[in-house]
């Protein structure tokens, strides 16, 4: 079973793969238009080869996505390849005179998304080294000290060395500034997520303790704490309003996608809801299933009954049917069972001709 961390990481990597494919498509379209309107404005063969390479890398990343759990170095390799591809694109569009050096921001922000501050700084460092080396090679080639056929240089189009140094330093400052800012934002989001996870775990720990254990540890307040942990509070609410719904929910110690586990926990919750309905002399016609996914998305499903009920078995029957539809491979961190459309218990579970209580035929709504 995947942990929430691995699920979140894979979701981020999948988003990055889609973004790479989108950027490659935009570059392909732009290059095609430029070539039609201004033939010879840039080296065609290496440019289109670079775009093809970007598509190929996106496919490789997608195929190897399931391996990142065991081989985290694949993530660093993806980010390094992004920086290299951006550097190649900048080299083809003029190097120091390229208008596209801002593209380095994309792999740096991506590094912060999946690797937080460390990831952003690593990609920024690699980008700084490659960009500085690329500019140095341009000026060495312009001076006639070296020559690369794949990097033609016109000395007349290069800025002076002092201007080039200023441009390089300005870009390096931007690289690390973006890395620190995006890394800090990512760390902040991770910290909030960790606090939410701890809070959920603490509530789950309280729910797992017997009521008598809490009473022994905290005295009279322990009994109230046990009820609060399960979402039960018998205190009168002012202003006094009619009860519109009754529910119970619990957070799993570990995210689960097992239909059997979901049904087992839902059965206990249905018993608690039925007990509250009986205690308050109420019955409900709408059965509600609440699920919170591993990425904190809340799903609510409702099933309407032909007659009001306060029976746990009738509630569970509807809940089980809805769980069967939602146990589709997703993992869940929380499950809740509720009853709505409440009324007096006198109308609940009418008997049929044979004297058995029935809830009638249910209809499903979303």
N, C-alpha and C positions, 0 to 999 in steps of 0.2 A: 504493500500500500504506500502511495506517495505521501510524503509529508507536505504540509501547507507551503513550506519554504521551496521544495522542489517544484511543486505545482506552479507557484508564482514565478519562479525562475524560468520554467519552460514557457509560460505564457509570455514573459518578456522577450525571450529569445525568438519565439514565433512571430511576435510583433516586429522585431528587428529584421527578421528574414523578409517579411512582407514589405517593410520599408525599403530594404535594399532593392527588391524587385521593382518597386514603384520608382525609386530614384533612377535605376538603370533604364526603365522605360521612358522617363522624362528626358534623360540624356540622349537616348536613341532618337526620340522624336525631334529634339532640338538639333542634333547633329545632322539629321536627314534634311531638315528645313534649311539649315545653313549651307549644306552642300549643294542644294538645289538653287538657292538664291545667290550664293557666292562660292562657286567651285574653287577649290584650292586654298580656302581660307585657313585650313588646318590639315595636318597629315591624316588622311582618311583611313588607311589600313590599320595603323596601330590604335587609332581611336575606336574604331568599330570592334577591333580585337579586344580592347579593354572592356567595352560594354558586354561583349560575349562572355568574357571571363567573369564579369560581375554576375551575370545570369547563372553561369555554371557554378560559381561559389554559393549562390543562394540555394541552388538545388542540392549541393553537397551538404550545406548546413541543415537543410530540412531533413535529409535522409539520416544524418547523424544526430538529430535532435534527441533521440531516445538514449544516446550514450553519455550525455553530459552529466548524468547522475553519478556515474562511476569514473568519468574522465573529465574533471573540471578544467584541465589544460586546453580542452577543445574550445572553451569559451574565450580564453586568452588568445588562442590561435585565430579565432574569428575576428576579434577586435584588432589584432595585429594586421591581418589581411585587409581589413577595412582601411586602416591607416596607409598601408602600402598602395592600395588601389587609388585612394584619393591623391597620394603623392604622384603616382603615375599620370593621373589626369591633369594635375597641376603642371607637371613637367611638359606634357603635350600642348598645354595652352599658354606656355611662356615662362614657367618657373617664377622667378622673382617679379616678372611683369604680369603674371596671371591675375585675373580678377576673381579667381575661384578659390583662393586660399582659405576663405571662410568655410569651405566644405570640411575642413579638419574638425570643425565644431561637431559634425554629425557623429563620427566615431568616438569623440571624447565624451559627448553626452550619453552615447550608447554604453560606453565603459562605465559611466557613473550609474546608469540604470541597473546594470547586472552585477557590477562589482563595487558599487558605492564609491567612497572617496578613493580607495586604493585603485579600483579599476579606472576611474577617470584620470588619476595622476599618471598611471602607467601608460595609458594611451597618449596623454599629453606629452609625456617624456619621449615616447617613440616618435610621435609626430614632429616634435621639436628637433630631434636628431636627424630625421630624414629630410625635413625641410631645410635645415641649415646645411646639411651635406649636399642637397640638390643645388642650392644657391652657390655654394663653394665650387662645385663642379662646373657650373655655368661660367664663372669668372676665370677658372683655370683654363677652360676650353677657349674662352675669348682671348686669353693671353697666349694661346698656342702651346701651352704646356701639356695638354692632353686633348684627345679628340674622340668623340663618340658619335657614330653615325646615327644613333637613335635620338640624339639630342643636339640638333643643329643650333648654333648660337650666332646671332648677328651682334657683334660688339657695339654697333651704332645704336642698337635699340635697348641696350642695358643702361640702367641708371648708374650714376657714379658710385664708387665703393662706399662713400660715407652715407649716401641715400640708401644703398642696399643694406648696410648695417642697421640703419634706423628701421627699415621695413622689416628686417628679420627680427630685431628686438621687439618691435611692436606686435608682430605675430606671435612670438614666443610668450610675451606677456598675456596676450589674449588666450592662448592655449591653456596656460596654467590658471588664468582667472576663471575661464569657463569650467575647467576641471574642479577647482575648489568650490565654485558656486553650485554647480550641479551635484557634486559629491556631497556637499553639506545638505542640500535639499533631499537627496536620496537617503542620507543617514537619518534626517529628521523623520521622513516617512517610515523608515524601518523602525525607529525608536517608538513611534506611535503604535505601529503594528505589534511590537513586542509587548508594550504596556497593555494593549487590548488582549493579547494572548494570555498574559499573566493573570489579568482580571478574570478571564473566562475560566482559566485553570483553577483559580482560587474558589470560584463559585462551584465548579464541579467537585472540588475537594470537599466543600461543605455539604453538598448534596450526597456525597458518598458516605458521610459519617452518620452513624445511628443517632437518633434524637437524644437518647439517654447519655451518649458520650458527650454531646455538646452541653447537656444540662449539668453533667458532672464537672465539666471544665469551666463553664461560664455561669452556672447557677440558673436562676429563672430566665435570664436573658437568652440562655442557650436554647430554650424551647422556642422562643420567638425567632431566634436566628435560624433554627432548623426549618421553620415555616417560611421565613423570608427567602431562604436559599432555594426553596421549591416554588417560589412565586405565590405563596399563600399569605394573606394578611387579613385577619378578621376584624380589624379596626373599622369603625364606622367612618364613612367619608362624608364630608360636608362641603357643598350642599348635597343633600340626599337625592340621588337620581336613580331611576330604575336600572337594574343590571341589564346591560345590552349584550354582554358576552361573558363566557367563562372559559378559561384556558389554563393549560399547564405546559411547561416546556423544560428542556434540559440540554446542557452542553456536553458533548462527548469528550472524554479524556483524549481521544485520538480520532481524527477525522475518519469517517467510514462511508463506504458506498455499498455495503452489504445490505440487501433487502431484508434478509433474515434478522440482522441486528436492528435495523430501523423498525421492523414490525414488533420485535420483542420490546423495545423501549416504548414504542407507541402504545402497546397494550397496557403497560403500567400507567402511562399518562392518561389513557382513556378511563382507567379505573379511578384516577384522581379527579378527573373532570366529572364523571358520573357521581362520585361521592359529593362533590361540591353542589351539583345540581339537586341531588336528593336533600342535602342539608338546607339549601335555600328554597326548597319546594318549587323548583323551576324545571322546565324541559325546553329543549331546543330543536329546531328543524334544520339548521345549517351546520354541517360538520366541516371543520376547517383544519387543514393540514398546513403547518408552517415549517419550512426547511431553510436553513442558512448554509450556503455552499462554502467551500474552503476559501474562496476569494471574497467572502462576506456579502454575497448577493442573496437577497431574501426572496424566496418563492412562496407564494400562498395559493393553495388550491381549496376549492369549496365544493361540497356535495350537498344538495338539498334533498331532504327526506319527505316522503308523502305525509308522515305524521310526526308530531313532536316526540322526542324520546329523552329519557334520562338513564337508559340502560347502557352499561359499558360495552356489552357484546355487540349491540347495534352500532354504537359509535366506532368501535374497533373495525367492524366489517367494512364500513365506508372508508376509514383511514387506510386499511390494508389495501383496498383497491386502488387508492390514489398513490400509495407508496410504490405499488407494482409498476405504475406508469413512470414514476420519477427515478427509480433505481436503474438508471441507464448508463452507469459508468462514472457519473459524477460523484465526488465525495462531499460529505456534509459534516458540519461541525456542530449543528444544533437542530433539534426537532421539537415541534410543538403541536399540541392537539387542542382544539377549541370547539365551542359550541356557540352559535349565534342564533338570531331570530328567536329569542327566548320568550316563553309565556308560562302560564300557570301549569303546574304539574298535573292538574286534573284532566287535561286533554292528552296526556302522554300515553303512548303505547296502548292504543285501543285493542281490545280482544276481538279475535275473529269468531267465526261460527263454532269453532271447536274449543274456544275458551283460552286460546293461546294469544299472548301479546304479540303484536306485529308492528313493525315500523313502516310497512308498505314498500312500494317500489321507489328506488332512489333514482334521481336524475342528476347527471354530472354537469357542473358549470364551471367556467374558469374566469 
